[in-house]
Amino acid sequence: MDSRNQRQSPKRKSQQICFLAENTAQGAAPIPLTSLTEKERRELAGEISGRIDGWLKEYLGQNPDKQKQAAQYLKRE
């Protein structure tokens, strides 16, 4: 097997850098997430959470059966 096809070791995985992809969609250079300040990370997390919340509300609003399932699940928790 070619070394390119082998799984990376855990040590190698931890060295990978993740980038904020939205900037590339807007034509800007990718920004390594590791270069964000703590405040920027919190703001990004809030933005992502808001988007997921909006998507979920829209999805559940369009799918009453899924809305019932989600409500039942939350009652169990």
Secondary structure, DSSP 8 states (H G I E B T S, - for coil): --GGGS---HHHHHT---EETHHHHTT---EEGGGS-HHHHHHHHHHHHHHHHHHHHHHHHH-HHHHHHHHHHHHH-
